C-alpha cells in the first residue's frame, strides 16, 4: 500500500512543493509546482490530495540559533545541556518557545560535540501552521523543518558530504551563508529578505564573517546565479562557482533544481536521505512513538499491558527493601555532591546544568593553569589596554563584555554596521597585540539599529607586556 506526502515551502509571493508517493522499497515524485502568488492569484495548492503526510519548512528568520561547542558527545547529555547553553545566547527562554538541535559534525571518541541549536517562539510556530492551513493543506505538518538546515542538506548532497566550501544560497526567504570543512558545519549566518542592493551588501558581509581561510563559494538559490557576480565583487579573494547541474533528487524534471534548493532539500528530508544538521520542530508528531501512535498501540496490546502490570507489581514488592536502602544512600551521596559543588562554585548551586557548569569550570581553570605555566596569558588590564589602544576612536564601537580566559579572550558589544566590525577586526590584527582576531558572530541587533558582535582574541607574549 502506497502513501502520499506533500512537501511544501512557502514565502511571501511564492509557494513551491512536490507530491511524493512512496511504498515499500520505492519512492516517486509525481508532481512539482512552483507558483507565484499575487493579490489577483490567491495562494492555492494544486489538486492531488488527500495527503497522508505534510512536510513543510519554517522560515529562516523565525528561529534564534547558535553553533555551540559542548565538552561531551553523548546524545542524552547533549539533550540535557543544549537548552540551558542556548538560553545564554538568544533573547528567548525555553519556557517561551520550542527547542530543536542536531549535531553539526561527528566527533572522535572522547571528544566534545559541535551542535546547531535553535529556539522558536511558540506563537511563531502557531502562525506558520495557520499559514499552511490557509494554503489549503488538509492537516497540520507532521514535520516542520527549519529552512536553512534543509537548504544545507541539498548543498552537501550536491557538492559532497565531506567537501570543504562556503554554501551561499540567495532565495525568496533571504540569504544563507555557511562554512563547511570536511563536511563539518563551522559557521552559519542568516540574511533577512530586503531590497536587492541591500541583500547583496548584507550577504557579502555575512560571507566575510564565516569564510575564515576558505575561498571556495558554491552559490545557488532562485536569485543566486543573477547576484553571484555582485556578491563576489564585494568579497576579496572569493572564488565563486555554481551548484552542479545534476539534481540530488530524481523527479524534478524540466526544472533547474538550483533555483529550488529549499524544495530539493525538503524532499531529501521527507524521504529520509538528509544529512546533519537537520532541525525539526515537529519531530515527535510524526514519529512511531508519538502520542497518536501510543494510543493505537495501547488498544492492540491491552492484554500484554495487564500481564506486564502484574509482573511489575511483583518486581516492586521483591526489591522494596533494597530500594529503601538505596534511596538512603542516594540521599547521602547527593548531600556530599552538593558540598563538593558549593566548595568549587562560590556562587552557589541554584538552577539546572550543575554538572555542565562544573565541567566548564574545570576546563576554564585548566586553561588558565596551562597558560600561566607557559607565561603567555597576559593580564585582564593589559587586554583592555590593547583594545583601547588599537581600536580607532572614530569607529563608534561599544564593548559590552570582556571574558578573559587565557590564552584567549571573548569580547562582545555592538557597532553601527557590519563594515564597522570588519574595520575593528583589521585594526586589532594590525596592532600586533593578538596572534589571532576572529569574528565568531555578527548579526543585526534584536532591538533594531546597528549590529551585535562577538570577537575571539588569542593573546600573545607581546600583549602580556603591553
Secondary structure, DSSP 8 states (H G I E B T S, - for coil): --EEEEEEEEETTEEEEEEEEEETTEEEEEEEEEEE--SSS-----S----SEEEEEE-GGGEEEEEEEES---HHHHHHHHHHHHHTTSS--TTTEEEEEEEEE---TT--EEEEEEEEEHHHHHHHHHHHHHHT-SS--SEEEEHHHHHHHHHHHHH-TT--EEEEEEETTEEEEEEEETTEEEEEEEE----HHHHHHHHHHHHHHHHTT--EEEEESTTHHHHHHHHHHHSTT-EEEE--SS-SSTT-TTS-GGG-HHHHHHHHHHTT---S---BTTTTTTSTTSHHHHHHHHHHTHHHHHHHHHHHHHHHHHHHHHHHHHHHHHHHHHHHHHHHHHHH-TT---SS-HHHHHHHHHHHHHHHHHHHHHT----HHHHHHHHHHHS-GGG--EEEEEEEETTEEEEEEEES-HHHHHHHHHHHHHH-SEEEEEEEEEEE-TTSSSEEEEEEEEE-HHHHT-
